[in-house]
Amino acid sequence: MAEVLLDDSTKGVRVVDDRERSRYVLYAAGAQVGTLTYRMVGERRVLDRTEVDEAYRDQDLTHILIQAVLDDLEERKQKATIDCPAVDRFIRQEVKYADVIDPSHPGIWFGPSARVPKT
């Protein structure tokens, strides 16, 4: 069963946790335009990969998707391992979300002072 994490009718955006398929889904104007896949390891979520349709990338939707996911994890007091470079970059810019990262299993996260590889 899917759970709605964000439903912003002013922006026409919705983010849903599709637990059956282990992914968060981003909808814009009713169409699926992005996903953030994850795996469960015990109580911890391993955030694997974020994809947003190329046609929607310049609309800040990746930011909206990742923020909705991290807000939900923070609210649930659930820890995450970061294996997704997009989530890693987001948290480096929004350091307040660093407390969501499981310090025992941070993944690619090495803290806000770590160098961000140029892409």
N, C-alpha and C positions, 0 to 999 in steps of 0.2 A: 504494500500500500504506500502510495506517495504522500508526502507531507509538504505542504506549502510553507516555505521559509520567508518568502517576500512576495507581496502582491502590490505593486505600485501602479495603479491605474493612470496616474498623471503621466508617467513615462511609458506606459504600456508594457511593463516588464514584470515577469514573474519568475521566481526561482523555487524549484521543487526538489526535495530529496527523494529520489526513486530508489528506495532501499532494496527492492527486488533485483535491480540491475546494478546496485552499488555505484550510483552516480548521482550527482546533482545536475539538474537540467535547467537551462536558462531559456525562457520564452520571451520573444519580443513581438508585439502585435499578434499574439496567438500562435506564432510559428516557433518551432524549436530552433534555436540559433547557436546553442553552446552547451557544453558539458564539462564537468569536473569529476573525474572518476576517482574512486577510493576503494580501499580494502579495509576490512576490520581485522585487527590483531588484538584479541582480547577486547578491552573496552576502548582501545585507541584506534583512531582513524588514520590511515596512511593515505595522504592526498597525493595521487599519482600524476594525473595529467589534466591540463585545462585546454579545451579547444573551443574557439568561437569562430563561427562562419566568417570567412574573409570579408564578405560584404558588410559585416556589422562591427568590425574591429575598430573603426575610427569613432564609434559612438560610446566609448567608455563602458561597454557592456561586460568586458572581462573584469574590470574593477568591481562592477555591481555584483557579478557572480561570486567572485572571491570574497568580497566583504560580507555578503549574505551568509556564506558558508562559515566564515570565521566568527561572525556575530552569533550564529546558531551554536557553534562549538563552545564559544565563551559562555553563552547563556546556560548551556547544559553542563558546564564545568568539565567538558570532555577534552582530553589531550589529543594532539595530532603529531604525526611524523610528516615532515615536508619532503616529498620526492619530486615535486613539480616546480620547475624553475620560475613559472609565472607567479605562483603563490609565494615563493621565496623572495622574488623582487617586490611583490606587494608588501610583504611584512617588513622588508628593509625600509620602505617608504612610510609605512604605518606601524611603527615599532610598538605601539600599544597592544598589538595582537601577539607579540612575542610570548606572552604568558600562556597562549594556547599550545605552544610547542612542548612536547614531552622532552624534558631535559635528558632523560635516559636514552631516548631514541629520537634525536632531532632530525635525522635524515640529512639532507644537504644543507640544512641551516647551521651556521656557525656563529651566529650573533650579528648584531647590527653593525659592528665595526669590521666585519669580514669584507674583503674585496669582492665586488660584484663583477663577474666576468663580462667583458664587452661582447655584445652579439652583433 
